[in-house]
Amino acid sequence: MLNMPLFHVYGNVDVLATGLVGRNPLALIPNPRDLDDLVATIRKVRPALLPGVPTLFNALPNHSDVTSGKVDFKSIKLCISGASPLLLETKNRFEILTGGKMVEAYGLTESFLAAIIGPVHGNYKPGAVGVPLPDVEVCFADAVTGENSLSPGEIGELLIRAPQVMECYWERPAETAEVVKDGWLYTGDLGYMDEEGFVFIIDRKKDLIKPSGFQVWPREVEEVIASHPAVDEVGVAGVPDPYQGEAVKAWVVLCKGHQLTVDELRAYCKKKLVAYKVPKHVEFHDSLPISHLGKLLRRELAAEEE
């Protein structure tokens, strides 16, 4: 479900200690971008389980029927977020709206749906995508050589080995050999595992920004900017810079009715980030480019700058 454009809402269910046991059939939303239809379905079905993407969880609280009190989401006991990083601000806002719990799940098309997911019951660790599902092996290797299993806390490339990992790209042996080695799927995502087995994803290897040789992960900057009460959505990427070689730039969508200047946003960032991580450039937009799966397309933002 996390890698499909169809959207699912599950009818009233019993929430037991062992999970969610359904009584009613699930409802499929063919076009989740039609928020009017989605909100109307939620009002009618009163779902207990709602899987989706962060973009959707950002948009739903701002729908007119929600802000006016015509519909509430109090029936929702559990949300599962996937396809792109879940910012802490988004999680907190939606949990307050529903009174339920939101967990993050991680997976790739090559690993078939979720391979890692946050515990529904028990400990939650901010920033963690969760723990490996049963029969899923996870390790982190050197990001440059792809070798050596790293110790807890050491940052490297995430590798996954599991029964559901793909065998190959159809008729593309060279591309397959680059990402599947000895049964391990090389995800291209950087992160680490802590002592308790929780997995933390920092960012895509290719998204790393290097202003003046320093390392800046877009997600860290996005988390800070998203925590500003005037900010609805944000994307961060590196752009060419004649002095730094590469500079940090933020594209920001403001909440309706809010105002914010570039200087005010940069001053806010300076309180929470070291100097080289503060965006050198900030640009306000009405919307940000996203894929059909709801992923922020940083490459399109960077390409637009170029």
Secondary structure, DSSP 8 states (H G I E B T S, - for coil): -TTSSSEEEE-SEEEETTEEEESS-EEEES-TT-HHHHHHHHHHH--SEEEE-HHHHHHGGGSHHHHTTS---TT--EEEE-SS---HHHHHHHHHHHSSEEEEEEE-GGG-SEEEE--SSS---TTEEEEE-TT-EEEEE-TTT--SB--TT--EEEEEE-TTS-S--TT-HHHHHHHEETTEEEEEEEEEE-TTS-EEEEEEGGG-B-GGG--B-HHHHHHHHHTSTTEEEEEEEEEEETTTEEEEEEEEEE-TT----HHHHHHHHHTTS-GGGS-SEEEE-S---B-TTS-B-HHHHHHHH-
